[in-house]
Amino acid sequence: MHIYAFGSICRGEVDLFSDIDLLAIVNGRNHSFNPKNYSIYTYARINELWEQGNPFAWHLFLESRLIYSSDSSDYLRNLREPNIYNSGLSDCKKFHEIFLSAKNSIEKSNLTEIFDLSSIFLAIRNFATCYTLHFNVKPDFSRNSARNLGVHSIPIDDYIYELLERARILCTRGLGEFLSNYEIGKAKQELNKIEFWMKEKISILTK
């Protein structure tokens, strides 16, 4: 058994809204860990992710720290570097589709607006992470990945980005103030701009 911390705590970017991401690597089914507190993977699945060059494998390789080892080994370090990530285009298209689905939902109904904005933030963040991995630049797995792309950063101001992030934290952790109708309206006004940004980045990936 191996237990790792990963994410913001390993990047030194912990703030009031950060949680502690924990990974448990186990043999087969193991009920010792609460899935609410741990990402639980078998050794076989971790090996598959490394073979695929999966973004999560790169996340763990670059941003994880061993907490406990049942055999005194560092399992992830011993796997060495994951294979090259080569699914940037397909992954970015996938997160673009998630964005479009949430955008379509929020434009049709006001019943799930905060959830839809949360999904939009998830799509934006993961889209940007896959974009950085595709071009083999410094991968960015942080909540601010879409704002850290230099000239390719998402073209919305910090206020809107933080509204989307608030919606995500509300939905995943139940923390923070609910967005007002005014704030939701301001975020919705930027959706076409976000869609154009994603399409532009996908066009770059296809070249």
C-alpha positions as CSV (number, residue, x, y, z in Angstrom):
1,M,0.0,0.0,0.0
2,H,1.2,3.5,-0.9
3,I,-0.4,6.8,0.1
4,Y,0.5,10.1,-1.6
5,A,-0.5,13.8,-1.3
6,F,-0.8,15.6,-4.6
7,G,-2.1,18.9,-6.0
8,S,-2.0,22.3,-4.5
9,I,-0.5,21.3,-1.2
10,C,2.5,19.9,-3.1
11,R,2.7,23.0,-5.3
12,G,2.7,25.2,-2.2
13,E,-0.5,27.0,-3.3
14,V,-2.7,26.2,-0.4
15,D,-5.4,28.8,0.4
16,L,-8.6,28.9,2.3
17,F,-10.5,27.1,-0.5
18,S,-7.9,24.4,-1.0
19,D,-8.5,20.8,0.0
20,I,-5.8,18.2,0.5
21,D,-5.7,15.7,-2.3
22,L,-4.8,12.2,-1.2
23,L,-4.1,9.1,-3.3
24,A,-4.2,5.5,-2.0
25,I,-2.7,2.8,-4.2
26,V,-3.9,-0.6,-3.1
27,N,-4.1,-4.2,-4.3
28,G,-7.7,-5.1,-5.4
29,R,-10.7,-3.9,-3.4
30,N,-9.8,-2.2,-0.1
31,H,-12.4,-0.7,2.2
32,S,-9.9,1.0,4.6
33,F,-10.2,4.3,2.7
34,N,-13.2,6.6,2.4
35,P,-13.6,7.6,-1.3
36,K,-14.7,11.0,0.0
37,N,-11.2,11.6,1.3
38,Y,-9.0,9.6,-1.0
39,S,-8.6,8.9,-4.7
40,I,-8.3,5.1,-4.6
41,Y,-6.5,3.3,-7.4
42,T,-5.1,-0.2,-7.9
43,Y,-1.5,-0.7,-8.9
44,A,-2.7,-2.1,-12.2
45,R,-4.7,1.0,-13.0
46,I,-1.8,3.3,-12.1
47,N,0.4,1.3,-14.4
48,E,-2.2,1.7,-17.2
49,L,-2.3,5.5,-16.7
50,W,1.5,5.6,-16.9
51,E,1.4,3.6,-20.1
52,Q,-1.2,5.9,-21.6
53,G,0.6,9.0,-20.7
54,N,-2.6,10.1,-19.1
55,P,-2.8,13.6,-17.7
56,F,-3.4,12.2,-14.2
57,A,-0.2,10.2,-14.4
58,W,1.7,13.4,-15.3
59,H,0.0,15.2,-12.5
60,L,1.1,12.5,-10.0
61,F,4.6,12.3,-11.5
62,L,5.1,16.1,-11.3
63,E,3.1,17.0,-8.2
64,S,2.9,14.2,-5.6
65,R,4.7,13.4,-2.4
66,L,4.9,10.1,-0.6
67,I,3.2,9.9,2.8
68,Y,3.2,6.2,3.6
69,S,4.7,3.1,2.0
70,S,4.1,-0.4,3.3
71,D,7.4,-1.6,1.8
72,S,9.6,1.5,2.2
73,S,9.6,2.1,-1.6
74,D,8.4,5.1,-3.5
75,Y,6.2,3.4,-6.0
76,L,5.4,6.3,-8.3
77,R,9.0,7.5,-8.5
78,N,10.1,3.9,-9.3
79,L,7.7,4.0,-12.3
80,R,9.8,6.9,-13.7
81,E,8.4,9.2,-16.3
82,P,5.0,8.4,-17.8
83,N,4.8,7.9,-21.6
84,I,4.3,10.9,-23.8
85,Y,0.9,12.5,-23.7
86,N,-0.5,12.4,-27.2
87,S,-4.3,12.9,-26.8
88,G,-4.3,16.7,-26.4
89,L,-6.7,17.3,-29.3
90,S,-9.2,14.6,-28.4
91,D,-9.1,15.6,-24.7
92,C,-9.6,19.3,-25.4
93,K,-12.5,18.4,-27.7
94,K,-14.0,16.4,-24.9
95,F,-13.8,19.3,-22.4
96,H,-15.2,21.6,-25.1
97,E,-18.2,19.3,-25.4
98,I,-18.7,19.4,-21.6
99,F,-18.5,23.2,-21.8
100,L,-21.1,23.3,-24.6
101,S,-23.5,21.0,-22.8
102,A,-23.3,23.2,-19.6
103,K,-23.7,26.4,-21.8
104,N,-26.7,24.9,-23.5
105,S,-28.3,23.9,-20.2
106,I,-27.8,27.3,-18.5
107,E,-29.2,29.1,-21.5
108,K,-32.4,27.0,-21.5
109,S,-33.1,26.9,-17.7
110,N,-32.3,28.8,-14.5
111,L,-32.9,25.7,-12.3
112,T,-29.3,24.4,-12.4
113,E,-27.3,27.6,-13.1
114,I,-24.7,27.2,-10.3
115,F,-24.1,23.6,-11.2
116,D,-23.8,24.5,-14.9
117,L,-21.2,27.3,-14.0
118,S,-19.4,24.7,-11.9
119,S,-19.2,22.4,-15.0
120,I,-18.0,25.2,-17.1
121,F,-15.2,25.9,-14.7
122,L,-14.2,22.3,-14.7
123,A,-14.2,22.2,-18.5
124,I,-12.1,25.4,-18.7
125,R,-9.5,24.2,-16.1
126,N,-9.0,20.8,-17.6
127,F,-9.0,22.1,-21.2
128,A,-6.2,24.5,-20.3
129,T,-4.2,21.7,-18.5
130,C,-4.5,19.4,-21.5
131,Y,-3.4,22.3,-23.8
132,T,-0.2,22.8,-21.8
133,L,0.5,19.1,-21.7
134,H,0.0,18.8,-25.5
135,F,2.7,21.4,-26.2
136,N,5.1,19.9,-23.7
137,V,5.4,23.2,-21.9
138,K,5.3,23.4,-18.1
139,P,2.1,21.6,-17.3
140,D,-0.3,23.5,-15.1
141,F,-2.7,21.5,-13.0
142,S,-3.8,24.4,-10.8
143,R,-7.2,26.0,-10.6
144,N,-5.7,28.9,-12.5
145,S,-4.4,26.9,-15.4
146,A,-6.5,28.8,-17.9
147,R,-5.1,32.1,-16.6
148,N,-1.5,31.0,-16.8
149,L,-1.2,30.5,-20.6
150,G,0.4,33.9,-21.4
151,V,-0.9,35.2,-24.7
152,H,-3.1,32.1,-24.9
153,S,-4.9,32.7,-21.6
154,I,-8.6,32.8,-21.3
155,P,-9.9,36.3,-22.3
156,I,-12.1,37.0,-19.4
157,D,-11.3,39.2,-16.4
158,D,-10.4,37.9,-13.0
159,Y,-13.8,38.8,-11.6
160,I,-15.6,36.4,-14.0
161,Y,-13.1,33.7,-13.5
162,E,-13.4,33.9,-9.8
163,L,-17.2,33.7,-10.1
164,L,-16.9,30.4,-12.0
165,E,-14.4,29.1,-9.5
166,R,-16.8,30.0,-6.6
167,A,-19.5,28.0,-8.4
168,R,-17.2,25.0,-8.6
169,I,-16.3,25.2,-4.9
170,L,-20.0,25.5,-3.9
171,C,-20.9,22.4,-5.9
172,T,-17.9,20.2,-4.9
173,R,-17.4,21.3,-1.3
174,G,-20.5,23.3,-0.2
175,L,-18.3,26.2,0.8
176,G,-18.7,29.9,0.1
177,E,-21.5,32.3,-0.7
178,F,-24.1,31.5,-3.2
179,L,-23.8,33.5,-6.4
180,S,-26.4,36.3,-6.8
181,N,-28.6,36.6,-9.9
182,Y,-26.5,39.6,-10.9
183,E,-23.3,37.5,-10.6
184,I,-24.8,34.6,-12.5
185,G,-25.9,37.0,-15.2
186,K,-22.4,38.5,-15.5
187,A,-20.9,35.1,-15.9
188,K,-23.4,34.1,-18.6
189,Q,-22.5,37.1,-20.6
190,E,-19.0,35.8,-21.1
191,L,-19.9,32.3,-22.3
192,N,-19.6,33.1,-26.0
193,K,-16.2,34.6,-25.4
194,I,-15.1,31.4,-23.6
195,E,-16.5,29.3,-26.4
196,F,-14.5,31.3,-29.0
197,W,-11.3,30.9,-26.9
198,M,-11.8,27.1,-26.8
199,K,-12.4,26.9,-30.6
200,E,-9.4,29.0,-31.3
201,K,-7.2,26.8,-29.1
202,I,-8.6,23.6,-30.8
203,S,-7.8,25.1,-34.2
204,I,-4.2,25.6,-33.0
205,L,-4.0,21.9,-31.9
206,T,-5.2,20.7,-35.3
207,K,-2.3,22.4,-37.2
